[in-house]
Amino acid sequence: MPITDTQELFVHELCEVYDAEHRFIEGQQEMVENATDENLRSAVQEHLEQTREHASNVERVFANLGVEAQRETNEVARGLVSEAQEGIQEAQSAALRDCAIVAAVIKVEHFEMGSYRSLVTAAHLMGRSEAEQLLRRNMDQEERTAKLAESTSEQLLRKAMKEEGQEPEEGIVEKAKDTLTGQ
């Protein structure tokens, strides 16, 4: 379907983020079922409830625009969920499965933050303050979840390494960041 103006682009992006939220609801349900670390399971369960709220907020944005809420396939979201499922299935221990789950959560949250930042900017520039507020609420929750997942990741990796008989290096996350950024 051709997109001929910024309003149509905004609605198109909204349809895709709506699809993404629904896909992530399904993916998070599987994560809750497979997580063995109680803190991880609890955090994913809590975010699952937030994700349902995010989908509801997007529905309210559609209503605010006078447009019927509909999903448009979000290929990135589909890929992220598929990759998460693959990681869960291939992990050969509970600790590795938890690591795969938290890694998937981090990837999803960063994708969602980018999606919502774009939508918040568009809503602001279009003068859609109610839509902007609802989308910003979703974005803020995604940012908080990403920070929580990132802090949980190191703890779960340490646990998995100890189960494998490896001693984690201190500052391993910082070293990995330095290696990736070349700094």
GROMACS elastic network, one bead per residue, 0.5 to 0.9 nm:
[ bonds ]
;  ai    aj funct       b0    kb
    2     8     6  0.89258   500
    3     6     6  0.80083   500
    3     7     6  0.88335   500
    3     8     6  0.57295   500
    3     9     6  0.59770   500
    3    12     6  0.80884   500
    4     7     6  0.84592   500
    4     8     6  0.65973   500
    4     9     6  0.77139   500
    5     8     6  0.54208   500
    5     9     6  0.63429   500
    5    10     6  0.87582   500
    6    10     6  0.60413   500
    6    11     6  0.86112   500
    6   122     6  0.83451   500
    6   126     6  0.88647   500
    7    10     6  0.50538   500
    7    11     6  0.62886   500
    7    12     6  0.85680   500
    7   122     6  0.88451   500
    7   126     6  0.82503   500
    8    11     6  0.51001   500
    8    12     6  0.60098   500
    8    13     6  0.85737   500
    9    13     6  0.61467   500
    9    14     6  0.84702   500
   10    13     6  0.52012   500
   10    14     6  0.60894   500
   10    15     6  0.86558   500
   10   119     6  0.69385   500
   10   122     6  0.68905   500
   10   123     6  0.80030   500
   11    15     6  0.61075   500
   11    16     6  0.86152   500
   11    62     6  0.79998   500
   11    65     6  0.87250   500
   11    67     6  0.82953   500
   12    15     6  0.51397   500
   12    16     6  0.63801   500
   12    17     6  0.88037   500
   12    72     6  0.74998   500
   13    16     6  0.50505   500
   13    17     6  0.62038   500
   13    18     6  0.85047   500
   13    72     6  0.85813   500
   13   115     6  0.80445   500
   13   118     6  0.88133   500
   13   119     6  0.74019   500
   14    17     6  0.51513   500
   14    18     6  0.60388   500
   14    19     6  0.85990   500
   14    58     6  0.72910   500
   14    61     6  0.85026   500
   14    62     6  0.79737   500
   14    69     6  0.88563   500
   14    70     6  0.88070   500
   14    71     6  0.84397   500
   14    72     6  0.86557   500
   14   119     6  0.74281   500
   15    18     6  0.50488   500
   15    19     6  0.62869   500
   15    20     6  0.86630   500
   15    58     6  0.87564   500
   15    62     6  0.88812   500
   15    69     6  0.72618   500
   15    70     6  0.57587   500
   15    72     6  0.50810   500
   15    73     6  0.80568   500
   15    74     6  0.84927   500
   16    19     6  0.50655   500
   16    20     6  0.61611   500
   16    21     6  0.87242   500
   16    70     6  0.87229   500
   16    71     6  0.61490   500
   16    73     6  0.60453   500
   16    74     6  0.50771   500
   16    75     6  0.87406   500
   16    77     6  0.88667   500
   17    21     6  0.61448   500
   17    22     6  0.86512   500
   17    55     6  0.85669   500
   17    58     6  0.81099   500
   17    71     6  0.80451   500
   17    72     6  0.82672   500
   17    74     6  0.71994   500
   17    77     6  0.86271   500
   17   112     6  0.79361   500
   17   115     6  0.70548   500
   17   116     6  0.80921   500
   18    21     6  0.52621   500
   18    22     6  0.64862   500
   18    23     6  0.87780   500
   18    54     6  0.85702   500
   18    55     6  0.60887   500
   18    58     6  0.64052   500
   18    59     6  0.79035   500
   18    69     6  0.81282   500
   18    70     6  0.73632   500
   18    71     6  0.57529   500
   18    72     6  0.76873   500
   18    74     6  0.87064   500
   19    22     6  0.52269   500
   19    23     6  0.62353   500
   19    24     6  0.86144   500
   19    55     6  0.86921   500
   19    70     6  0.79276   500
   19    72     6  0.59382   500
   19    73     6  0.60442   500
   19    74     6  0.61025   500
   19    77     6  0.80051   500
   20    23     6  0.50591   500
   20    24     6  0.60383   500
   20    25     6  0.85658   500
   20    55     6  0.89854   500
   20    71     6  0.84524   500
   20    72     6  0.88502   500
   20    73     6  0.78591   500
   20    74     6  0.59407   500
   20    75     6  0.86454   500
   20    76     6  0.81859   500
   20    77     6  0.52016   500
   20    78     6  0.74849   500
   20   112     6  0.84110   500
   21    24     6  0.50307   500
   21    25     6  0.61666   500
   21    26     6  0.88404   500
   21    51     6  0.63700   500
   21    52     6  0.75892   500
   21    54     6  0.70783   500
   21    55     6  0.58047   500
   21    77     6  0.83549   500
   21   112     6  0.87798   500
   22    25     6  0.50975   500
   22    26     6  0.66265   500
   22    27     6  0.87746   500
   22    51     6  0.81865   500
   22    52     6  0.79392   500
   22    55     6  0.70080   500
   22    71     6  0.87254   500
   23    26     6  0.52998   500
   23    27     6  0.62522   500
   23    28     6  0.86544   500
   23    74     6  0.88674   500
   23    77     6  0.67680   500
   23    78     6  0.68503   500
   23    81     6  0.70739   500
   24    28     6  0.58429   500
   24    29     6  0.83887   500
   24    48     6  0.81965   500
   24    51     6  0.75229   500
   24    77     6  0.74175   500
   24    78     6  0.86954   500
   24    80     6  0.87397   500
   24    81     6  0.68374   500
   24   108     6  0.80853   500
   25    28     6  0.52375   500
   25    29     6  0.62762   500
   25    30     6  0.88851   500
   25    48     6  0.61036   500
   25    49     6  0.85675   500
   25    51     6  0.63970   500
   25    52     6  0.68916   500
   26    29     6  0.52411   500
   26    30     6  0.66551   500
   26    31     6  0.88832   500
   26    48     6  0.89740   500
   26    81     6  0.84539   500
   27    30     6  0.52615   500
   27    31     6  0.63362   500
   27    32     6  0.88404   500
   27    81     6  0.57424   500
   27    82     6  0.84714   500
   27    84     6  0.76213   500
   27    85     6  0.75539   500
   28    32     6  0.61042   500
   28    33     6  0.85388   500
   28    44     6  0.66153   500
   28    45     6  0.75225   500
   28    47     6  0.82065   500
   28    48     6  0.60551   500
   28    81     6  0.88212   500
   28   105     6  0.85858   500
   29    32     6  0.52128   500
   29    33     6  0.63742   500
   29    34     6  0.88131   500
   29    44     6  0.84198   500
   29    45     6  0.77340   500
   29    48     6  0.72603   500
   30    33     6  0.50971   500
   30    34     6  0.62755   500
   30    35     6  0.86112   500
   30    85     6  0.79103   500
   30    88     6  0.89002   500
   31    34     6  0.51519   500
   31    35     6  0.58217   500
   31    41     6  0.76046   500
   31    44     6  0.71938   500
   31    45     6  0.86315   500
   31    84     6  0.84321   500
   31    85     6  0.83705   500
   31    88     6  0.79304   500
   31    98     6  0.87063   500
   31   101     6  0.63784   500
   32    35     6  0.54450   500
   32    36     6  0.85443   500
   32    40     6  0.82846   500
   32    41     6  0.52775   500
   32    42     6  0.78520   500
   32    43     6  0.89546   500
   32    44     6  0.61743   500
   32    45     6  0.61158   500
   32    48     6  0.87548   500
   33    36     6  0.84366   500
   33    41     6  0.80267   500
   34    41     6  0.82315   500
   34    88     6  0.74268   500
   34    94     6  0.83892   500
   34    97     6  0.75681   500
   34    98     6  0.79209   500
   34   101     6  0.85114   500
   35    38     6  0.75166   500
   35    40     6  0.66384   500
   35    41     6  0.53369   500
   35    44     6  0.87251   500
   35    94     6  0.76187   500
   35    95     6  0.88175   500
   35    97     6  0.70288   500
   35    98     6  0.55540   500
   35   101     6  0.72821   500
   36    39     6  0.87539   500
   36    40     6  0.76031   500
   36    41     6  0.67901   500
   36    94     6  0.62995   500
   36    95     6  0.75705   500
   36    97     6  0.81487   500
   36    98     6  0.66316   500
   37    40     6  0.52827   500
   37    41     6  0.61131   500
   37    42     6  0.85769   500
   37    94     6  0.84217   500
   37    95     6  0.78977   500
   37    98     6  0.67861   500
   37   156     6  0.83757   500
   38    41     6  0.50452   500
   38    42     6  0.59992   500
   38    43     6  0.84797   500
   39    42     6  0.51245   500
   39    43     6  0.60645   500
   39    44     6  0.85806   500
   39   152     6  0.87380   500
   40    43     6  0.50936   500
   40    44     6  0.60839   500
   40    45     6  0.84301   500
   40    98     6  0.75383   500
   40   101     6  0.86281   500
   40   102     6  0.76787   500
   40   149     6  0.85050   500
   40   152     6  0.77027   500
   40   156     6  0.89829   500
   41    44     6  0.52501   500
   41    45     6  0.60391   500
   41    46     6  0.85585   500
   41    98     6  0.89404   500
   42    45     6  0.50420   500
   42    46     6  0.61025   500
   42    47     6  0.85745   500
   43    46     6  0.50862   500
   43    47     6  0.61502   500
   43    48     6  0.85057   500
   43   145     6  0.85343   500
   43   148     6  0.85280   500
   43   149     6  0.85317   500
   44    48     6  0.59702   500
   44    49     6  0.87313   500
   44   102     6  0.89304   500
   44   105     6  0.83629   500
   45    49     6  0.65830   500
   45    50     6  0.88285   500
   46    49     6  0.53290   500
   46    50     6  0.65135   500
   46    51     6  0.87816   500
   47    51     6  0.59766   500
   47    52     6  0.85631   500
   47   141     6  0.87444   500
   47   142     6  0.88535   500
   47   145     6  0.73877   500
   48    52     6  0.63853   500
   48    53     6  0.87051   500
   49    52     6  0.51779   500
   49    53     6  0.64341   500
   49    54     6  0.87252   500
   50    54     6  0.61129   500
   50    55     6  0.87327   500
   50   138     6  0.83899   500
   50   141     6  0.78041   500
   51    55     6  0.62884   500
   51    56     6  0.85504   500
   51   138     6  0.84042   500
   52    55     6  0.52089   500
   52    56     6  0.63370   500
   52    57     6  0.86968   500
   53    57     6  0.60925   500
   53    58     6  0.86212   500
   53   138     6  0.83375   500
   54    58     6  0.62227   500
   54    59     6  0.86109   500
   54   134     6  0.84938   500
   54   135     6  0.82177   500
   54   137     6  0.83519   500
   54   138     6  0.56771   500
   55    58     6  0.50886   500
   55    59     6  0.62789   500
   55    60     6  0.87328   500
   56    60     6  0.63215   500
   56    61     6  0.87545   500
   57    61     6  0.63501   500
   57    62     6  0.87677   500
   57   131     6  0.86502   500
   57   134     6  0.58403   500
   57   135     6  0.71935   500
   57   137     6  0.86210   500
   57   138     6  0.76986   500
   58    62     6  0.63323   500
   58    63     6  0.86773   500
   58    69     6  0.80931   500
   58   131     6  0.83472   500
   58   134     6  0.74536   500
   58   135     6  0.72013   500
   58   138     6  0.88381   500
   59    62     6  0.50574   500
   59    63     6  0.62909   500
   59    64     6  0.86074   500
   59    68     6  0.83449   500
   59    69     6  0.57650   500
   59    70     6  0.86724   500
   60    64     6  0.60545   500
   60    65     6  0.86074   500
   60    69     6  0.86295   500
   60   131     6  0.78313   500
   60   134     6  0.79688   500
   61    65     6  0.62471   500
   61    66     6  0.85979   500
   61    67     6  0.86512   500
   61    69     6  0.86741   500
   61   130     6  0.76184   500
   61   131     6  0.50861   500
   61   132     6  0.85234   500
   61   134     6  0.71563   500
   61   135     6  0.79472   500
   62    65     6  0.51250   500
   62    66     6  0.62065   500
   62    67     6  0.51265   500
   62    68     6  0.61673   500
   62    69     6  0.55211   500
   62    70     6  0.86741   500
   62   131     6  0.84497   500
   63    67     6  0.58446   500
   63    68     6  0.68254   500
   63    69     6  0.74460   500
   64    67     6  0.76667   500
   64   128     6  0.85401   500
   64   130     6  0.75520   500
   64   131     6  0.69181   500
   65    68     6  0.86996   500
   65   128     6  0.85135   500
   65   131     6  0.82234   500
   67    70     6  0.87580   500
   71    74     6  0.84277   500
   73    76     6  0.89381   500
   73    77     6  0.84598   500
   73    78     6  0.79531   500
   74    77     6  0.54142   500
   74    78     6  0.62606   500
   74    79     6  0.87191   500
   75    79     6  0.61026   500
   75    80     6  0.85953   500
   76    79     6  0.50885   500
   76    80     6  0.61575   500
   76    81     6  0.86770   500
   76   111     6  0.83711   500
   77    80     6  0.50324   500
   77    81     6  0.61720   500
   77    82     6  0.84837   500
   77   108     6  0.76847   500
   77   111     6  0.82906   500
   78    81     6  0.53269   500
   78    82     6  0.61543   500
   78    83     6  0.86067   500
   79    82     6  0.50229   500
   79    83     6  0.60060   500
   79    84     6  0.85093   500
   80    83     6  0.51064   500
   80    84     6  0.61429   500
   80    85     6  0.86497   500
   80   104     6  0.72756   500
   80   107     6  0.75025   500
   80   108     6  0.66731   500
   81    84     6  0.50510   500
   81    85     6  0.61936   500
   81    86     6  0.85951   500
   81   104     6  0.80361   500
   81   108     6  0.83678   500
   82    85     6  0.51311   500
   82    86     6  0.61888   500
   82    87     6  0.86905   500
   83    86     6  0.50340   500
   83    87     6  0.62211   500
   83    88     6  0.86721   500
   83   104     6  0.76756   500
   84    87     6  0.51141   500
   84    88     6  0.62208   500
   84    89     6  0.86603   500
   84   100     6  0.70777   500
   84   101     6  0.66712   500
   84   103     6  0.83326   500
   84   104     6  0.54155   500
   84   105     6  0.83858   500
   85    88     6  0.51102   500
   85    89     6  0.61739   500
   85    90     6  0.85737   500
   85   101     6  0.87509   500
   86    89     6  0.51625   500
   86    90     6  0.60060   500
   86    91     6  0.85001   500
   87    90     6  0.52285   500
   87    91     6  0.59833   500
   87    96     6  0.88955   500
   87    97     6  0.70546   500
   87   100     6  0.55089   500
   87   101     6  0.74547   500
   87   104     6  0.83209   500
   88    91     6  0.56174   500
   88    92     6  0.89216   500
   88    96     6  0.84562   500
   88    97     6  0.53340   500
   88    98     6  0.80534   500
   88   100     6  0.62526   500
   88   101     6  0.67692   500
   89    92     6  0.81725   500
   89    97     6  0.79564   500
   90    97     6  0.80565   500
   91    94     6  0.74101   500
   91    95     6  0.84191   500
   91    96     6  0.54808   500
   91    97     6  0.50223   500
   91    98     6  0.87189   500
   91    99     6  0.88824   500
   91   100     6  0.74078   500
   92    95     6  0.85691   500
   92    96     6  0.66799   500
   92    97     6  0.73176   500
   93    96     6  0.52289   500
   93    97     6  0.61641   500
   93    98     6  0.86905   500
   93   160     6  0.85747   500
   94    98     6  0.62317   500
   94    99     6  0.86781   500
   94   160     6  0.85641   500
   95    98     6  0.51486   500
   95    99     6  0.63527   500
   95   100     6  0.87416   500
   95   156     6  0.70757   500
   95   157     6  0.79516   500
   95   159     6  0.69198   500
   95   160     6  0.50105   500
   95   161     6  0.87501   500
   95   163     6  0.79220   500
   96   100     6  0.61659   500
   96   101     6  0.85836   500
   96   156     6  0.83536   500
   96   157     6  0.79137   500
   96   160     6  0.60454   500
   97   101     6  0.61567   500
   97   102     6  0.87131   500
   98   101     6  0.50113   500
   98   102     6  0.62498   500
   98   103     6  0.85409   500
   98   153     6  0.89349   500
   98   156     6  0.69243   500
   98   157     6  0.87049   500
   98   160     6  0.87277   500
   99   102     6  0.52789   500
   99   103     6  0.60949   500
   99   104     6  0.85652   500
   99   153     6  0.67226   500
   99   154     6  0.89435   500
   99   156     6  0.58837   500
   99   157     6  0.61569   500
   99   160     6  0.77118   500
  100   103     6  0.51128   500
  100   104     6  0.61491   500
  100   105     6  0.86544   500
  101   104     6  0.51086   500
  101   105     6  0.62235   500
  101   106     6  0.87528   500
  102   106     6  0.62548   500
  102   107     6  0.87233   500
  102   149     6  0.61223   500
  102   150     6  0.79098   500
  102   152     6  0.74927   500
  102   153     6  0.60234   500
  102   156     6  0.82960   500
  103   106     6  0.52023   500
  103   107     6  0.64023   500
  103   108     6  0.87453   500
  103   149     6  0.79816   500
  103   150     6  0.83352   500
  103   153     6  0.70975   500
  104   107     6  0.51471   500
  104   108     6  0.61558   500
  104   109     6  0.85742   500
  105   108     6  0.51200   500
  105   109     6  0.60401   500
  105   110     6  0.86061   500
  105   145     6  0.85088   500
  105   146     6  0.74954   500
  105   149     6  0.67925   500
  105   150     6  0.89976   500
  106   109     6  0.52052   500
  106   110     6  0.62480   500
  106   111     6  0.86546   500
  106   145     6  0.82674   500
  106   146     6  0.56181   500
  106   147     6  0.84535   500
  106   149     6  0.60240   500
  106   150     6  0.66398   500
  106   153     6  0.87639   500
  107   110     6  0.53727   500
  107   111     6  0.63030   500
  107   112     6  0.87149   500
  107   146     6  0.85485   500
  108   111     6  0.51453   500
  108   112     6  0.61549   500
  108   113     6  0.86080   500
  108   146     6  0.86020   500
  109   112     6  0.50228   500
  109   113     6  0.60283   500
  109   114     6  0.86462   500
  109   142     6  0.56563   500
  109   143     6  0.71019   500
  109   145     6  0.70201   500
  109   146     6  0.54684   500
  109   149     6  0.88962   500
  110   113     6  0.50516   500
  110   114     6  0.63606   500
  110   115     6  0.86593   500
  110   142     6  0.78299   500
  110   143     6  0.78277   500
  110   146     6  0.68957   500
  111   114     6  0.53438   500
  111   115     6  0.62946   500
  111   116     6  0.87521   500
  112   116     6  0.60099   500
  112   117     6  0.83753   500
  112   138     6  0.89258   500
  112   139     6  0.73771   500
  112   142     6  0.67660   500
  112   143     6  0.88069   500
  113   116     6  0.52561   500
  113   117     6  0.59823   500
  113   118     6  0.86394   500
  113   138     6  0.86215   500
  113   139     6  0.56178   500
  113   140     6  0.81526   500
  113   142     6  0.60268   500
  113   143     6  0.64672   500
  113   146     6  0.88171   500
  114   117     6  0.51413   500
  114   118     6  0.63545   500
  114   119     6  0.87594   500
  114   139     6  0.85139   500
  115   118     6  0.54262   500
  115   119     6  0.64417   500
  115   120     6  0.87611   500
  115   139     6  0.84638   500
  116   120     6  0.58934   500
  116   121     6  0.84246   500
  116   135     6  0.63310   500
  116   136     6  0.71353   500
  116   138     6  0.72877   500
  116   139     6  0.54011   500
  116   142     6  0.88777   500
  117   120     6  0.51406   500
  117   121     6  0.61766   500
  117   122     6  0.86359   500
  117   135     6  0.83564   500
  117   136     6  0.77212   500
  117   139     6  0.68006   500
  118   121     6  0.52605   500
  118   122     6  0.62790   500
  118   123     6  0.86992   500
  119   122     6  0.50641   500
  119   123     6  0.60379   500
  119   124     6  0.84721   500
  119   131     6  0.89914   500
  119   132     6  0.77123   500
  119   135     6  0.69996   500
  119   136     6  0.86296   500
  120   123     6  0.51482   500
  120   124     6  0.60848   500
  120   125     6  0.86262   500
  120   131     6  0.78746   500
  120   132     6  0.51463   500
  120   133     6  0.79250   500
  120   134     6  0.87422   500
  120   135     6  0.58354   500
  120   136     6  0.60028   500
  120   139     6  0.83052   500
  121   124     6  0.51491   500
  121   125     6  0.62078   500
  121   126     6  0.85937   500
  121   132     6  0.77536   500
  122   125     6  0.51593   500
  122   126     6  0.60686   500
  122   127     6  0.85819   500
  122   128     6  0.85335   500
  122   132     6  0.81734   500
  123   126     6  0.51138   500
  123   127     6  0.61845   500
  123   128     6  0.50025   500
  123   129     6  0.68325   500
  123   130     6  0.85746   500
  123   131     6  0.61860   500
  123   132     6  0.50504   500
  123   133     6  0.88425   500
  123   135     6  0.84500   500
  124   127     6  0.51896   500
  124   128     6  0.59192   500
  124   129     6  0.63172   500
  124   131     6  0.83257   500
  124   132     6  0.58377   500
  125   128     6  0.76683   500
  126   129     6  0.84639   500
  127   130     6  0.88900   500
  127   131     6  0.89632   500
  127   132     6  0.84009   500
  128   131     6  0.53881   500
  128   132     6  0.60147   500
  128   133     6  0.86593   500
  129   133     6  0.60546   500
  129   134     6  0.86619   500
  130   133     6  0.51152   500
  130   134     6  0.63246   500
  130   135     6  0.86186   500
  131   134     6  0.52265   500
  131   135     6  0.60667   500
  131   136     6  0.83726   500
  132   135     6  0.52055   500
  132   136     6  0.58725   500
  132   137     6  0.84977   500
  133   136     6  0.50883   500
  133   137     6  0.61777   500
  133   138     6  0.88123   500
  134   137     6  0.51640   500
  134   138     6  0.65693   500
  134   139     6  0.88074   500
  135   138     6  0.51442   500
  135   139     6  0.62088   500
  135   140     6  0.86671   500
  136   140     6  0.60014   500
  136   141     6  0.85486   500
  137   140     6  0.52353   500
  137   141     6  0.63593   500
  137   142     6  0.87089   500
  138   141     6  0.52729   500
  138   142     6  0.62432   500
  138   143     6  0.87590   500
  139   142     6  0.50575   500
  139   143     6  0.62596   500
  139   144     6  0.87703   500
  140   143     6  0.51212   500
  140   144     6  0.63517   500
  140   145     6  0.86829   500
  141   144     6  0.51127   500
  141   145     6  0.61378   500
  141   146     6  0.85825   500
  142   145     6  0.50811   500
  142   146     6  0.61210   500
  142   147     6  0.87265   500
  143   146     6  0.51095   500
  143   147     6  0.63694   500
  143   148     6  0.87382   500
  144   147     6  0.52366   500
  144   148     6  0.62969   500
  144   149     6  0.86707   500
  145   148     6  0.50689   500
  145   149     6  0.60597   500
  145   150     6  0.85007   500
  146   149     6  0.50986   500
  146   150     6  0.60487   500
  146   151     6  0.86324   500
  147   150     6  0.51267   500
  147   151     6  0.62744   500
  147   152     6  0.86085   500
  148   151     6  0.52492   500
  148   152     6  0.61469   500
  148   153     6  0.85939   500
  149   153     6  0.59713   500
  150   153     6  0.51384   500
  150   154     6  0.71951   500
  151   154     6  0.61288   500
  151   155     6  0.72952   500
  152   155     6  0.53528   500
  152   156     6  0.63236   500
  152   157     6  0.87066   500
  153   156     6  0.52331   500
  153   157     6  0.61024   500
  153   158     6  0.85844   500
  154   157     6  0.51017   500
  154   158     6  0.61089   500
  154   159     6  0.86050   500
  154   172     6  0.86853   500
  154   173     6  0.72471   500
  155   158     6  0.52092   500
  155   159     6  0.63119   500
  155   160     6  0.88103   500
  156   159     6  0.50450   500
  156   160     6  0.62385   500
  156   161     6  0.86201   500
  157   160     6  0.50889   500
  157   161     6  0.60875   500
  157   162     6  0.85715   500
  157   168     6  0.85398   500
  158   161     6  0.51194   500
  158   162     6  0.61529   500
  158   163     6  0.86408   500
  158   166     6  0.87616   500
  158   167     6  0.79964   500
  158   168     6  0.60628   500
  159   162     6  0.52298   500
  159   163     6  0.63163   500
  159   164     6  0.87794   500
  160   163     6  0.51288   500
  160   164     6  0.63933   500
  160   165     6  0.88289   500
  160   166     6  0.86483   500
  161   164     6  0.50067   500
  161   165     6  0.63248   500
  161   166     6  0.50253   500
  161   167     6  0.66106   500
  161   168     6  0.66034   500
  162   166     6  0.52078   500
  162   167     6  0.60773   500
  162   168     6  0.74879   500
  163   166     6  0.74165   500
  164   167     6  0.88205   500
  168   171     6  0.87679   500
  168   172     6  0.72193   500
  169   172     6  0.54184   500
  170   173     6  0.83322   500
  170   174     6  0.89341   500
  171   174     6  0.52559   500
  171   175     6  0.62184   500
  171   176     6  0.86722   500
  172   175     6  0.50001   500
  172   176     6  0.61050   500
  172   177     6  0.85884   500
  173   176     6  0.50827   500
  173   177     6  0.62136   500
  173   178     6  0.86097   500
  174   177     6  0.50413   500
  174   178     6  0.61344   500
  174   179     6  0.85883   500
  175   179     6  0.61147   500
  175   180     6  0.85883   500
  176   179     6  0.50355   500
  176   180     6  0.61361   500
  176   181     6  0.85583   500
  177   180     6  0.51143   500
  177   181     6  0.60205   500
  177   182     6  0.81681   500
  177   183     6  0.82206   500
  178   181     6  0.52277   500
  178   182     6  0.55254   500
  179   182     6  0.51929   500
  179   183     6  0.69393   500
  180   183     6  0.80540   500
